[in-house]
Amino acid sequence: MNDTALFLAAQETAQRRGRWLERAADTTRSAQSLAEFPRRRCLALARKCETHIVDLAILAELRCEREALGIAVALTAGGAS
């Protein structure tokens, strides 16, 4: 997954989280909609999205650290020759 795909995945997940939170807060939903997705379930799905966003952020951070380490190793190896 490249940086663009990582960003787009986080953005899509954040939008999905927002929709779940809106649905949980919507008091005008029909009885059938409330039965299928009660407020508690909507909030649980929003939390699941939050967890996924954090996972993507950690993945991006680890990738940056790996790239920085790779650059440092390459500079060190290049300077030693």
Steps between C-alpha positions, in 0.01 A plus 500: 500500500660827391463833677210614282308179560566529874366856506194410294424201723523719811283767339234247394499341844464840666202578277345163584553574870324833458203332332470249787512781755234694308284190486542444875396860570204501258181483707270512196587154370224250434423216738643246253823696470526524879443126530769418240757744633434611857697797628740275692586302186555819297738628768682166507548515122627858530753384763609221266567764233702702752713195575562446129607864459746462787634180342555684170677783683731254675573331168591836345722591795683166487553543127651846556731363768608215272565739210695736727707209629562383145618846399727520803648157425552594135671826597721318751592231249569760232721705732705197604620419149 
